[in-house]
Amino acid sequence: PRSTLSSSSAASDVYKRQEYGASLFREMEIPKRATDTENSNLKPEKIIEKEHYDLNEALPEDKAAILWAFLASYLPSDEKSIQKFYVQHAEYSLAQTRQDLMKKKLPAYQALAYSVRDRLIERWKDTEIYFRQHEVKRVYYLSLEYLLGRSLQNAMSNLGLTNQFTRGLRNLGVKLEDLYGQETDAGLGNGGLGRLAACFLDSLATMNYPAWGYGLRFEFEVN
């Protein structure tokens, strides 16, 4: 299944993470957190260090709530932060070195994909929270085929982060144009039905409908 709202810029307009975070802070009666974690004086590690808690014991409920409230802001999307997350995924998610990334395009593409996915997950979660809270009716579209095409470049465009990723990775010696081709096209069909289904999903997402697309789980791609 594919959530039509996970890669749509329209989805982020449905439910703003900052508003959700503000409500959490009001409930806990603590100062509102700055948008950028690095520039905020209120950091998770500082909360623990200041009170000298034993890390082997559970945090007090109010302190634990503050840590969870840090999910209430989006990941920073400036060039420096994008570079940081890209390198972190290369090392910790993929166990790759800088030399590996310079020699092989696939791990470089994967690190980029993980970085973009992090930001899609934030908006996908917010959208799901919004729908659950408002108990909305949902649309479920069933199709035997889906010709979705490649998703990475489209996702970055919908997030409005193409320029930031382009500049940030260029300064690391990585060109986005060299990585797009590493993404395999999802072979979930071979005819007009699959293309039509993909267009329906894009339309539902653009119109902010709470919709999911369901299809077959292919063992092999359809050629």
Backbone as ProteinMPNN parsed JSONL, in Angstrom:
{"seq_chain_A": "PRSTLSSSSAASDVYKRQEYGASLFREMEIPKRATDTENSNLKPEKIIEKEHYDLNEALPEDKAAILWAFLASYLPSDEKSIQKFYVQHAEYSLAQTRQDLMKKKLPAYQALAYSVRDRLIERWKDTEIYFRQHEVKRVYYLSLEYLLGRSLQNAMSNLGLTNQFTRGLRNLGVKLEDLYGQETDAGLGNGGLGRLAACFLDSLATMNYPAWGYGLRFEFEVN", "coords_chain_A": {"N_chain_A": [[0.83, -1.208, 0.0], [0.336, 2.304, -0.599], [0.617, 5.443, 0.793], [-1.099, 8.182, -0.315], [-0.599, 10.657, 0.614], [1.888, 10.86, 1.635], [3.974, 11.895, 0.131], [3.241, 14.38, -0.676], [3.17, 17.885, -1.033], [0.926, 19.191, -0.323], [-0.062, 17.783, 1.793], [1.371, 18.574, 4.03], [0.217, 20.965, 4.587], [-2.182, 20.353, 5.667], [-2.008, 19.636, 8.332], [-0.191, 21.21, 10.729], [2.919, 20.72, 12.107], [4.093, 22.422, 13.943], [1.916, 23.611, 15.225], [0.793, 21.45, 16.531], [2.908, 20.856, 18.231], [2.944, 23.183, 19.769], [0.579, 22.901, 21.207], [1.225, 20.722, 22.797], [3.222, 21.826, 24.414], [1.753, 23.768, 25.749], [0.067, 22.195, 27.278], [1.915, 21.048, 28.996], [2.912, 23.221, 30.203], [5.4, 24.518, 29.69], [8.128, 26.427, 28.302], [7.767, 27.399, 24.852], [9.303, 25.55, 22.298], [12.236, 26.319, 20.367], [12.407, 26.504, 16.762], [14.658, 25.431, 15.475], [16.628, 22.923, 16.622], [19.363, 23.013, 17.204], [19.859, 25.643, 17.8], [18.477, 26.035, 20.061], [18.105, 26.508, 23.566], [16.974, 24.606, 25.056], [17.509, 21.427, 25.224], [17.353, 17.869, 24.703], [19.475, 16.343, 25.889], [20.463, 18.181, 27.702], [18.399, 18.457, 29.456], [18.505, 16.074, 30.853], [21.148, 16.066, 31.845], [21.248, 18.328, 33.469], [19.668, 17.753, 35.687], [20.896, 15.53, 36.602], [20.132, 12.778, 36.22], [19.862, 9.243, 36.676], [20.724, 7.273, 34.058], [19.988, 4.673, 33.83], [17.602, 4.425, 35.024], [14.082, 5.109, 34.877], [12.94, 8.169, 33.435], [11.456, 10.963, 35.192], [7.943, 11.593, 34.794], [7.222, 14.158, 33.765], [9.629, 15.073, 32.67], [10.139, 13.136, 30.762], [8.004, 13.639, 29.069], [8.75, 16.091, 28.027], [10.937, 15.356, 26.468], [9.664, 13.773, 24.524], [8.175, 15.754, 23.388], [9.904, 16.984, 21.709], [9.554, 15.936, 19.263], [7.85, 17.585, 18.073], [8.664, 19.463, 16.24], [9.83, 20.191, 12.945], [12.526, 18.534, 11.208], [15.486, 20.417, 10.735], [16.088, 22.176, 7.666], [18.128, 23.499, 6.424], [21.15, 23.982, 4.504], [23.492, 23.117, 5.837], [22.457, 21.421, 7.827], [21.248, 19.472, 6.241], [23.498, 18.35, 5.03], [24.674, 17.257, 7.313], [22.783, 15.279, 8.159], [22.797, 13.653, 5.92], [25.433, 12.647, 5.897], [25.389, 11.311, 8.344], [23.503, 9.271, 7.855], [24.885, 7.907, 5.88], [27.023, 6.869, 7.343], [25.908, 5.606, 9.697], [23.45, 4.376, 9.012], [24.104, 2.994, 6.713], [26.693, 2.164, 6.954], [28.943, 3.178, 5.556], [31.919, 4.663, 4.196], [33.494, 7.854, 3.453], [35.074, 7.498, 1.199], [33.835, 5.271, 0.089], [31.388, 6.362, -0.751], [32.238, 8.134, -2.684], [33.149, 6.444, -4.623], [31.107, 4.663, -5.251], [27.864, 4.842, -6.536], [25.408, 3.851, -5.65], [25.234, 3.54, -2.695], [25.49, 6.256, -2.108], [23.192, 7.285, -3.255], [21.325, 5.939, -1.63], [21.805, 7.047, 0.919], [20.966, 9.644, 0.437], [18.261, 9.135, -0.153], [17.338, 8.153, 2.32], [17.621, 10.483, 3.846], [15.746, 12.189, 2.668], [13.459, 10.674, 3.109], [13.193, 10.823, 5.898], [12.101, 13.357, 6.283], [9.713, 13.118, 4.916], [8.415, 11.252, 6.516], [7.833, 12.704, 8.842], [5.773, 14.457, 7.979], [3.933, 12.623, 7.074], [3.218, 11.29, 9.446], [2.058, 13.429, 10.866], [-0.153, 13.962, 9.256], [-1.601, 11.566, 9.546], [-2.172, 11.68, 12.29], [-3.822, 13.911, 12.354], [-6.02, 13.014, 10.819], [-6.924, 10.874, 12.398], [-7.65, 12.192, 14.776], [-9.762, 13.75, 13.905], [-11.476, 11.898, 13.001], [-12.02, 11.161, 10.293], [-13.623, 10.099, 7.245], [-12.319, 7.655, 4.988], [-10.742, 7.119, 1.792], [-10.291, 4.271, -0.16], [-8.455, 3.03, -2.653], [-8.409, 0.537, -5.031], [-6.302, -1.287, -7.139], [-5.009, -3.355, -9.738], [-2.635, -2.707, -10.857], [0.085, -0.355, -10.662], [1.699, 2.256, -12.005], [3.946, 4.056, -10.909], [6.307, 5.372, -11.319], [9.556, 6.889, -10.73], [10.38, 7.994, -7.432], [12.019, 9.678, -5.828], [13.049, 12.229, -6.806], [10.648, 13.517, -7.286], [9.57, 13.58, -4.722], [11.359, 15.274, -3.319], [10.872, 17.636, -4.687], [8.175, 18.099, -4.036], [8.458, 18.559, -1.328], [9.732, 20.943, -1.42], [12.483, 21.182, -1.306], [14.482, 20.797, -3.123], [16.479, 22.586, -4.093], [17.956, 23.095, -1.757], [18.973, 20.551, -1.113], [20.439, 20.102, -3.427], [22.459, 22.096, -3.371], [23.604, 21.589, -0.848], [24.593, 18.92, -1.017], [26.268, 19.186, -3.19], [28.384, 20.605, -2.153], [29.557, 18.621, -0.747], [30.694, 17.147, -2.652], [28.955, 15.677, -4.188], [26.722, 15.045, -6.804], [23.37, 15.517, -7.513], [22.202, 14.81, -9.923], [23.646, 12.63, -10.735], [22.73, 10.657, -9.131], [20.022, 10.155, -9.358], [19.441, 8.231, -11.284], [19.967, 5.847, -10.037], [17.77, 4.955, -8.727], [15.353, 2.442, -8.881], [12.687, 1.83, -11.102], [9.442, 1.327, -9.956], [8.106, -1.607, -10.825], [5.129, -2.189, -11.168], [3.156, -2.919, -12.908], [2.087, -2.834, -16.383], [0.628, -1.389, -18.199], [-1.961, 0.907, -19.401], [-3.755, 0.991, -17.288], [-2.228, 0.946, -14.941], [-0.88, 3.409, -15.085], [-3.035, 5.155, -15.021], [-4.038, 4.618, -12.469], [-1.945, 5.589, -10.874], [-2.119, 8.297, -11.486], [-4.604, 8.88, -10.394], [-4.023, 8.593, -7.653], [-2.175, 10.688, -7.275], [-3.857, 12.835, -7.793], [-5.754, 12.603, -5.733], [-4.122, 13.093, -3.533], [-3.306, 15.717, -4.057], [-5.715, 17.049, -3.781], [-6.106, 16.802, -1.109], [-7.463, 14.592, -0.056], [-8.172, 11.992, 2.276], [-6.679, 9.346, 1.483], [-5.797, 6.016, 0.453], [-3.858, 3.78, -1.545], [-4.271, 0.533, -2.724], [-2.848, -2.518, -3.827], [-1.499, -5.342, -5.642], [0.931, -7.514, -4.153], [3.76, -7.795, -5.698], [5.982, -10.39, -6.544], [7.94, -10.441, -8.441], [9.11, -7.938, -10.728], [7.001, -6.506, -13.24], [7.486, -6.804, -16.603]], "CA_chain_A": [[0.0, 0.0, 0.0], [1.075, 3.56, -0.664], [-0.154, 6.594, 1.23], [-1.017, 9.238, -1.317], [-0.278, 11.911, 1.259], [3.229, 10.836, 2.204], [4.934, 12.642, -0.673], [2.583, 15.548, -1.239], [3.358, 19.124, -0.29], [-0.379, 19.585, 0.195], [-0.305, 17.103, 3.064], [1.957, 19.334, 5.125], [-0.663, 22.083, 4.891], [-3.359, 19.855, 6.372], [-1.755, 19.628, 9.769], [1.111, 21.813, 10.963], [3.601, 20.141, 13.263], [4.34, 23.449, 14.941], [0.696, 23.797, 15.993], [0.69, 20.292, 17.411], [3.919, 21.025, 19.267], [2.532, 24.257, 20.672], [-0.436, 22.372, 22.12], [1.917, 19.896, 23.783], [3.906, 22.685, 25.364], [0.761, 24.409, 26.595], [-0.4, 21.209, 28.236], [2.959, 20.784, 29.982], [3.256, 24.503, 30.797], [6.826, 24.79, 29.567], [8.327, 27.378, 27.206], [7.708, 26.854, 23.51], [10.629, 25.213, 21.803], [12.68, 26.961, 19.128], [12.251, 25.646, 15.595], [15.915, 24.741, 15.211], [17.125, 22.314, 17.857], [20.747, 23.387, 17.464], [19.888, 26.991, 18.335], [17.623, 26.091, 21.234], [18.755, 26.233, 24.84], [16.28, 23.476, 25.656], [17.892, 20.249, 24.477], [17.097, 16.657, 25.483], [20.6, 15.928, 26.725], [20.618, 19.142, 28.775], [17.36, 18.16, 30.442], [18.975, 14.96, 31.676], [22.385, 16.412, 32.532], [21.011, 19.359, 34.469], [19.095, 17.154, 36.885], [21.758, 14.406, 36.977], [19.339, 11.56, 36.337], [20.5, 7.966, 36.384], [20.211, 6.85, 32.754], [19.464, 3.311, 33.95], [16.272, 4.518, 35.62], [13.106, 5.827, 34.064], [12.833, 9.596, 33.708], [10.162, 11.422, 35.709], [6.952, 11.714, 33.719], [7.25, 15.465, 33.119], [10.838, 15.17, 31.86], [9.949, 12.27, 29.594], [7.072, 14.332, 28.176], [9.51, 17.127, 27.319], [11.73, 14.703, 25.43], [8.764, 13.402, 23.436], [7.701, 16.976, 22.734], [10.861, 17.416, 20.697], [9.05, 15.481, 17.966], [6.872, 18.564, 17.624], [9.205, 20.398, 15.248], [10.418, 19.509, 11.801], [13.976, 18.527, 11.063], [15.949, 21.612, 10.009], [16.313, 21.9, 6.241], [19.175, 24.326, 5.86], [22.163, 23.187, 3.802], [24.394, 22.495, 6.808], [21.745, 20.306, 8.464], [21.083, 18.431, 5.229], [24.789, 17.676, 4.936], [24.868, 16.494, 8.547], [21.942, 14.089, 8.146], [23.267, 12.801, 4.825], [26.64, 11.958, 6.355], [24.989, 10.394, 9.412], [22.894, 8.085, 7.245], [25.945, 7.161, 5.19], [27.846, 6.141, 8.312], [25.194, 4.781, 10.672], [22.407, 3.562, 8.377], [24.651, 2.208, 5.614], [28.06, 1.739, 7.307], [29.793, 3.547, 4.43], [32.897, 5.723, 4.413], [33.485, 8.884, 2.414], [35.658, 6.902, -0.003], [32.802, 4.415, -0.512], [30.398, 7.195, -1.422], [32.839, 8.739, -3.869], [33.393, 5.403, -5.627], [29.889, 3.924, -5.592], [26.7, 5.716, -6.57], [24.245, 3.29, -4.967], [25.129, 3.984, -1.305], [25.271, 7.701, -2.088], [21.756, 7.449, -3.498], [20.586, 5.454, -0.471], [21.928, 8.046, 1.979], [20.083, 10.737, 0.039], [16.883, 8.671, -0.017], [17.035, 8.122, 3.753], [17.494, 11.86, 4.32], [14.459, 12.691, 2.188], [12.404, 9.914, 3.773], [13.018, 11.358, 7.254], [11.21, 14.517, 6.226], [8.391, 12.631, 4.512], [7.814, 10.568, 7.663], [7.275, 13.72, 9.734], [4.506, 14.95, 7.441], [3.007, 11.49, 7.026], [2.723, 11.096, 10.812], [1.166, 14.536, 11.199], [-1.396, 13.771, 8.518], [-2.331, 10.472, 10.184], [-2.679, 12.181, 13.574], [-4.934, 14.802, 12.049], [-7.17, 12.221, 10.387], [-7.446, 10.112, 13.535], [-8.29, 13.103, 15.715], [-11.008, 14.261, 13.326], [-12.302, 10.723, 12.641], [-12.473, 11.38, 8.926], [-13.822, 8.948, 6.377], [-11.152, 7.471, 4.118], [-10.924, 6.541, 0.466], [-9.355, 3.17, -0.436], [-8.48, 2.768, -4.096], [-7.816, -0.754, -5.339], [-5.905, -1.455, -8.533], [-4.072, -4.449, -9.959], [-1.361, -2.171, -11.335], [0.445, 1.027, -10.35], [2.917, 2.737, -12.653], [4.197, 5.265, -10.133], [7.534, 6.039, -11.713], [10.544, 7.079, -9.665], [9.778, 8.845, -6.402], [12.932, 10.538, -5.088], [13.073, 13.605, -7.312], [9.307, 14.053, -7.092], [9.39, 13.838, -3.292], [12.12, 16.477, -2.97], [10.173, 18.781, -5.263], [6.977, 18.338, -3.237], [8.887, 19.108, -0.052], [10.321, 22.254, -1.65], [13.852, 21.122, -0.801], [15.405, 20.407, -4.189], [17.634, 23.492, -4.133], [18.771, 22.899, -0.555], [19.704, 19.292, -1.259], [21.402, 20.246, -4.517], [23.612, 22.876, -2.908], [24.236, 20.933, 0.285], [25.362, 17.745, -1.445], [27.331, 19.618, -4.098], [29.521, 20.983, -1.317], [30.173, 17.368, -0.291], [31.225, 16.474, -3.83], [27.936, 14.762, -4.72], [25.78, 15.655, -7.73], [22.083, 14.813, -7.504], [21.922, 14.261, -11.25], [24.319, 11.342, -10.861], [22.115, 9.684, -8.223], [18.628, 9.873, -9.71], [19.362, 7.016, -12.089], [20.134, 4.664, -9.196], [16.46, 4.502, -8.258], [14.668, 1.54, -9.8], [11.273, 2.127, -11.334], [8.576, 0.29, -9.381], [7.416, -2.312, -11.909], [3.867, -2.717, -10.622], [2.167, -2.938, -13.975], [2.672, -2.631, -17.709], [-0.344, -0.841, -19.126], [-2.619, 2.167, -19.089], [-4.424, 0.901, -15.993], [-1.276, 1.33, -13.91], [-0.632, 4.851, -15.167], [-4.263, 5.811, -14.574], [-4.102, 4.477, -11.013], [-0.974, 6.51, -10.306], [-2.668, 9.651, -11.634], [-5.666, 9.013, -9.395], [-3.401, 8.811, -6.344], [-1.634, 12.047, -7.259], [-4.988, 13.771, -7.725], [-6.318, 12.521, -4.384], [-3.199, 13.77, -2.625], [-3.349, 17.151, -4.345], [-6.98, 17.574, -3.276], [-6.136, 16.583, 0.335], [-8.357, 13.516, 0.368], [-7.506, 10.955, 3.086], [-6.792, 8.189, 0.6], [-4.73, 5.018, 0.336], [-3.963, 2.925, -2.712], [-3.94, -0.864, -2.459], [-2.639, -3.318, -5.026], [-0.923, -6.663, -5.438], [2.331, -7.576, -3.739], [4.455, -8.531, -6.743], [7.255, -11.016, -6.19], [8.88, -10.001, -9.468], [8.611, -6.801, -11.489], [6.32, -6.808, -14.501], [8.199, -6.21, -17.742]], "C_chain_A": [[0.861, 1.252, 0.0], [0.178, 4.679, -0.193], [0.002, 7.703, 0.208], [-0.575, 10.55, -0.703], [1.158, 11.972, 1.74], [4.221, 11.675, 1.42], [4.328, 13.901, -1.268], [2.834, 16.771, -0.378], [2.037, 19.589, 0.316], [-0.633, 18.97, 1.561], [0.23, 17.903, 4.234], [1.091, 20.526, 5.509], [-1.871, 21.645, 5.705], [-3.17, 19.98, 7.871], [-0.341, 20.108, 10.039], [1.726, 21.261, 12.243], [3.842, 21.19, 14.344], [3.114, 23.673, 15.815], [0.513, 22.659, 16.985], [1.687, 20.422, 18.558], [3.527, 22.097, 20.262], [1.497, 23.765, 21.67], [0.198, 21.488, 23.184], [2.577, 20.759, 24.845], [2.912, 23.404, 26.269], [0.266, 23.454, 27.669], [0.617, 20.982, 29.349], [3.428, 22.061, 30.677], [4.769, 24.721, 30.826], [7.009, 25.722, 28.377], [8.282, 26.689, 25.851], [9.105, 26.662, 22.96], [10.959, 25.967, 20.529], [12.571, 25.984, 17.977], [13.502, 24.818, 15.344], [16.492, 24.223, 16.52], [18.523, 22.809, 18.202], [20.842, 24.785, 18.079], [19.046, 27.144, 19.594], [18.419, 25.793, 22.489], [18.142, 25.029, 25.526], [16.553, 22.241, 24.817], [17.689, 19.003, 25.33], [18.237, 16.287, 26.4], [20.808, 16.879, 27.891], [19.59, 18.903, 29.871], [17.83, 17.075, 31.39], [20.192, 15.371, 32.487], [22.148, 17.397, 33.676], [20.531, 18.767, 35.78], [19.887, 15.947, 37.366], [20.947, 13.12, 37.209], [20.189, 10.343, 36.028], [19.898, 7.441, 35.088], [19.676, 5.427, 32.781], [18.073, 3.287, 34.555], [15.361, 5.321, 34.703], [13.084, 7.304, 34.449], [11.5, 9.909, 34.375], [9.223, 11.725, 34.554], [7.034, 13.057, 33.005], [8.479, 15.634, 32.241], [10.731, 14.308, 30.614], [9.027, 12.941, 28.582], [7.793, 15.413, 27.375], [10.321, 16.509, 26.189], [10.86, 14.314, 24.246], [8.28, 14.632, 22.688], [8.671, 17.485, 21.691], [10.497, 16.872, 19.316], [8.13, 16.518, 17.34], [7.445, 19.611, 16.682], [9.861, 19.609, 14.126], [11.941, 19.503, 11.871], [14.398, 19.791, 10.327], [16.333, 21.256, 8.581], [17.305, 22.852, 5.61], [20.277, 23.422, 5.302], [23.089, 22.452, 4.771], [23.736, 21.289, 7.465], [21.546, 19.152, 7.495], [22.381, 17.649, 5.056], [25.015, 16.765, 6.148], [24.063, 15.194, 8.523], [22.364, 13.118, 7.044], [24.471, 11.984, 5.269], [26.306, 10.949, 7.465], [24.368, 9.126, 8.849], [23.945, 7.247, 6.527], [26.731, 6.31, 6.18], [27.04, 5.159, 9.151], [24.102, 3.91, 10.069], [22.989, 2.595, 7.355], [26.064, 1.69, 5.88], [29.037, 1.986, 6.158], [30.772, 4.639, 4.841], [32.777, 6.758, 3.301], [34.027, 8.321, 1.109], [34.644, 5.999, -0.707], [31.807, 5.237, -1.319], [30.945, 7.826, -2.693], [33.003, 7.722, -4.995], [32.102, 4.762, -6.134], [28.676, 4.841, -5.497], [25.528, 5.172, -5.759], [24.166, 3.698, -3.498], [24.936, 5.491, -1.177], [23.794, 8.014, -2.32], [20.944, 7.035, -2.274], [20.646, 6.436, 0.688], [21.026, 9.242, 1.698], [18.623, 10.346, 0.252], [16.459, 8.623, 1.451], [16.813, 9.532, 4.291], [16.164, 12.466, 3.896], [13.321, 11.981, 2.902], [12.142, 10.416, 5.192], [12.004, 12.492, 7.264], [9.815, 14.142, 5.741], [7.67, 11.984, 5.688], [7.171, 11.573, 8.608], [5.889, 14.146, 9.257], [3.469, 13.835, 7.353], [2.397, 11.24, 8.401], [1.736, 12.191, 11.195], [-0.186, 14.382, 10.517], [-2.242, 12.68, 9.153], [-2.928, 10.908, 11.522], [-3.905, 13.054, 13.343], [-6.187, 13.999, 11.67], [-7.777, 11.426, 11.535], [-8.2, 11.014, 14.511], [-9.643, 13.587, 15.202], [-11.921, 13.137, 12.83], [-12.885, 10.865, 11.238], [-12.762, 10.045, 8.232], [-12.667, 8.869, 5.39], [-11.556, 6.833, 2.79], [-9.871, 5.449, 0.283], [-9.511, 2.787, -1.906], [-7.732, 1.473, -4.38], [-7.52, -0.848, -6.828], [-4.928, -2.616, -8.64], [-2.697, -3.929, -10.352], [-1.18, -0.728, -10.851], [1.756, 1.351, -11.07], [3.256, 4.093, -12.046], [5.403, 6.043, -10.618], [8.502, 6.144, -10.544], [10.078, 8.174, -8.715], [10.71, 9.901, -5.816], [12.868, 11.991, -5.529], [11.724, 14.279, -7.101], [9.076, 14.417, -5.626], [10.127, 15.097, -2.857], [11.436, 17.73, -3.492], [8.938, 19.125, -4.445], [7.312, 18.933, -1.874], [9.453, 20.515, -0.188], [11.776, 22.325, -1.225], [14.877, 20.762, -1.877], [16.657, 21.283, -4.197], [18.55, 23.293, -2.935], [19.587, 21.616, -0.645], [20.764, 19.405, -2.349], [22.654, 20.966, -4.052], [24.356, 22.168, -1.781], [25.101, 19.761, -0.123], [26.466, 18.116, -2.42], [28.577, 19.994, -3.315], [30.209, 19.771, -0.692], [30.77, 16.582, -1.453], [30.257, 15.509, -4.475], [26.975, 15.545, -5.605], [24.491, 14.843, -7.754], [21.798, 14.154, -8.843], [22.554, 12.892, -11.442], [23.635, 10.251, -10.04], [20.701, 9.288, -8.631], [18.49, 8.539, -10.45], [19.529, 5.74, -11.286], [18.804, 4.119, -8.681], [15.802, 3.608, -9.306], [13.204, 1.934, -9.914], [10.435, 0.99, -10.775], [7.764, -0.368, -10.489], [6.148, -2.98, -11.429], [2.771, -2.704, -11.678], [2.84, -2.696, -15.309], [1.703, -2.013, -18.69], [-0.946, 0.463, -18.651], [-3.305, 2.166, -17.742], [-3.493, 1.356, -14.873], [-0.993, 2.811, -13.9], [-1.84, 5.628, -14.673], [-4.377, 5.76, -13.052], [-3.148, 5.442, -10.329], [-1.475, 7.954, -10.384], [-3.788, 9.905, -10.634], [-5.08, 9.311, -8.016], [-2.836, 10.223, -6.232], [-2.753, 13.081, -7.12], [-5.596, 13.784, -6.328], [-5.431, 13.248, -3.375], [-3.255, 15.282, -2.807], [-4.602, 17.789, -3.769], [-7.166, 17.339, -1.776], [-7.177, 15.564, 0.787], [-7.568, 12.502, 1.21], [-7.596, 9.609, 2.374], [-5.559, 7.299, 0.65], [-4.958, 4.23, -0.951], [-3.506, 1.518, -2.357], [-3.816, -1.622, -3.776], [-2.106, -4.682, -4.676], [0.512, -6.549, -4.949], [3.074, -8.454, -4.745], [5.742, -9.146, -6.202], [8.322, -10.596, -7.172], [8.256, -8.809, -10.196], [7.968, -7.283, -12.78], [7.045, -6.089, -15.623], [7.275, -6.133, -18.958]], "O_chain_A": [[1.972, 1.26, 0.53], [-0.918, 4.854, -0.725], [1.12, 8.116, -0.099], [-0.209, 11.473, -1.431], [1.61, 13.019, 2.205], [5.217, 12.128, 1.983], [4.839, 14.433, -2.253], [2.728, 16.714, 0.847], [2.018, 20.288, 1.329], [-1.331, 19.553, 2.391], [-0.372, 17.918, 5.307], [1.204, 21.046, 6.619], [-2.514, 22.467, 6.358], [-4.083, 20.388, 8.588], [0.617, 19.465, 9.612], [1.128, 21.328, 13.317], [3.799, 20.875, 15.533], [3.247, 23.901, 17.017], [0.126, 22.876, 18.134], [1.362, 20.136, 19.711], [3.749, 21.946, 21.463], [1.521, 24.153, 22.838], [-0.232, 21.495, 24.337], [2.5, 20.458, 26.037], [3.204, 23.626, 27.445], [0.067, 23.844, 28.82], [0.247, 20.753, 30.5], [4.228, 22.013, 31.611], [5.339, 25.067, 31.861], [6.127, 25.8, 27.522], [8.704, 25.541, 25.713], [9.98, 27.509, 23.137], [10.081, 26.227, 19.706], [12.635, 24.771, 18.18], [13.41, 23.63, 15.033], [16.806, 25.002, 17.42], [18.834, 23.005, 19.377], [21.796, 25.081, 18.799], [18.913, 28.243, 20.132], [19.301, 24.934, 22.487], [18.718, 24.487, 26.47], [15.894, 22.029, 23.799], [17.834, 19.064, 26.551], [18.014, 15.952, 27.563], [21.271, 16.464, 28.953], [19.859, 19.114, 31.053], [17.584, 17.147, 32.594], [20.276, 15.069, 33.678], [22.782, 17.3, 34.727], [20.93, 19.214, 36.855], [19.587, 15.393, 38.424], [21.065, 12.471, 38.248], [21.117, 10.404, 35.221], [18.695, 7.191, 35.021], [18.982, 5.011, 31.853], [17.432, 2.236, 34.595], [15.816, 6.104, 33.87], [13.195, 7.654, 35.624], [10.517, 9.202, 34.153], [9.666, 12.074, 33.46], [6.93, 13.111, 31.779], [8.403, 16.262, 31.185], [11.178, 14.703, 29.537], [9.241, 12.827, 27.375], [7.497, 15.631, 26.2], [10.39, 17.059, 25.09], [11.257, 14.496, 23.095], [8.004, 14.566, 21.49], [8.311, 18.329, 20.871], [11.066, 17.3, 18.311], [7.681, 16.351, 16.206], [6.75, 20.574, 16.356], [10.376, 18.509, 14.331], [12.555, 20.357, 12.51], [13.725, 20.198, 9.38], [16.842, 20.166, 8.319], [17.328, 23.003, 4.389], [20.319, 22.229, 5.603], [23.429, 21.291, 4.545], [24.374, 20.252, 7.644], [21.661, 17.988, 7.877], [22.361, 16.423, 4.949], [25.491, 15.639, 6.008], [24.597, 14.128, 8.83], [22.292, 11.902, 7.221], [24.526, 10.774, 5.047], [26.881, 9.861, 7.511], [24.671, 8.026, 9.312], [23.897, 6.017, 6.565], [27.066, 5.162, 5.888], [27.438, 4.005, 9.305], [23.85, 2.811, 10.564], [22.45, 1.508, 7.145], [26.577, 0.869, 5.12], [29.851, 1.125, 5.825], [30.484, 5.441, 5.729], [32.048, 6.559, 2.329], [33.508, 8.625, 0.035], [34.589, 5.957, -1.936], [31.43, 4.86, -2.429], [30.212, 8.03, -3.661], [32.998, 8.081, -6.172], [32.011, 4.367, -7.296], [28.486, 5.532, -4.496], [24.732, 5.95, -5.233], [23.112, 4.17, -3.072], [24.288, 5.953, -0.238], [23.22, 8.889, -1.671], [19.976, 7.708, -1.919], [19.644, 6.642, 1.373], [20.4, 9.787, 2.607], [17.838, 11.135, 0.777], [15.34, 9.011, 1.785], [15.914, 9.752, 5.104], [15.526, 13.176, 4.674], [12.326, 12.61, 3.264], [10.995, 10.433, 5.641], [11.154, 12.57, 8.151], [8.837, 14.786, 6.12], [6.459, 12.144, 5.844], [6.081, 11.327, 9.123], [4.943, 14.19, 10.043], [2.274, 14.072, 7.534], [1.194, 11.003, 8.513], [0.693, 11.909, 11.784], [-1.23, 14.637, 11.117], [-3.455, 12.833, 9.289], [-4.059, 10.546, 11.848], [-4.902, 12.942, 14.055], [-7.282, 14.286, 12.153], [-8.999, 11.314, 11.64], [-9.262, 10.644, 15.012], [-10.564, 13.808, 15.989], [-13.004, 13.394, 12.305], [-14.089, 10.708, 11.031], [-12.211, 9.006, 8.594], [-12.102, 9.891, 5.001], [-12.554, 6.12, 2.687], [-8.689, 5.677, 0.543], [-10.553, 2.29, -2.334], [-6.565, 1.327, -4.015], [-8.364, -0.535, -7.667], [-4.116, -2.837, -7.742], [-1.7, -4.634, -10.198], [-2.146, 0.01, -10.657], [2.797, 0.772, -10.763], [2.904, 5.139, -12.59], [5.516, 7.242, -10.361], [8.28, 5.549, -9.489], [9.462, 9.155, -9.133], [10.232, 10.934, -5.347], [12.654, 12.883, -4.708], [11.658, 15.466, -6.779], [8.462, 15.441, -5.326], [9.581, 15.904, -2.105], [11.42, 18.763, -2.822], [8.672, 20.298, -4.184], [6.539, 19.72, -1.329], [9.636, 21.209, 0.813], [12.262, 23.385, -0.831], [16.025, 20.454, -1.557], [17.772, 20.77, -4.297], [19.773, 23.318, -3.071], [20.765, 21.603, -0.289], [21.861, 18.864, -2.21], [23.772, 20.515, -4.302], [25.586, 22.148, -1.758], [26.221, 19.615, 0.366], [27.493, 17.439, -2.478], [29.696, 19.735, -3.757], [31.317, 19.884, -0.168], [31.289, 15.483, -1.263], [30.666, 14.621, -5.222], [26.471, 16.593, -5.201], [24.511, 13.634, -7.987], [21.221, 13.068, -8.896], [22.056, 12.081, -12.223], [23.915, 9.066, -10.22], [20.237, 8.202, -8.285], [17.518, 7.811, -10.248], [19.261, 4.653, -11.797], [18.719, 2.969, -8.252], [15.707, 3.976, -10.476], [12.572, 2.324, -8.932], [10.683, -0.177, -11.078], [6.841, 0.24, -11.03], [6.096, -4.203, -11.297], [1.597, -2.501, -11.367], [4.03, -2.386, -15.363], [1.92, -2.095, -19.899], [-0.52, 1.047, -17.655], [-3.433, 3.214, -17.11], [-3.915, 2.067, -13.961], [-0.876, 3.416, -12.835], [-1.695, 6.64, -13.987], [-4.766, 6.743, -12.421], [-3.497, 6.049, -9.317], [-1.275, 8.736, -9.455], [-3.91, 11.003, -10.091], [-5.58, 10.175, -7.297], [-3.003, 10.88, -5.205], [-2.605, 14.079, -6.414], [-5.916, 14.847, -5.796], [-5.924, 13.931, -2.478], [-3.253, 16.034, -1.833], [-4.568, 18.934, -3.32], [-8.227, 17.628, -1.223], [-7.71, 15.666, 1.892], [-6.421, 12.191, 0.888], [-8.503, 8.822, 2.646], [-4.438, 7.764, 0.861], [-6.092, 4.039, -1.389], [-2.451, 1.346, -1.747], [-4.58, -1.395, -4.715], [-2.243, -5.135, -3.54], [1.221, -5.602, -5.291], [3.033, -9.682, -4.668], [6.498, -8.49, -5.486], [9.48, -10.412, -6.796], [7.033, -8.685, -10.271], [8.335, -8.318, -13.335], [7.194, -4.868, -15.577], [7.688, -5.663, -20.018]]}, "name": "protein", "num_of_chains": 1, "seq": "PRSTLSSSSAASDVYKRQEYGASLFREMEIPKRATDTENSNLKPEKIIEKEHYDLNEALPEDKAAILWAFLASYLPSDEKSIQKFYVQHAEYSLAQTRQDLMKKKLPAYQALAYSVRDRLIERWKDTEIYFRQHEVKRVYYLSLEYLLGRSLQNAMSNLGLTNQFTRGLRNLGVKLEDLYGQETDAGLGNGGLGRLAACFLDSLATMNYPAWGYGLRFEFEVN"}
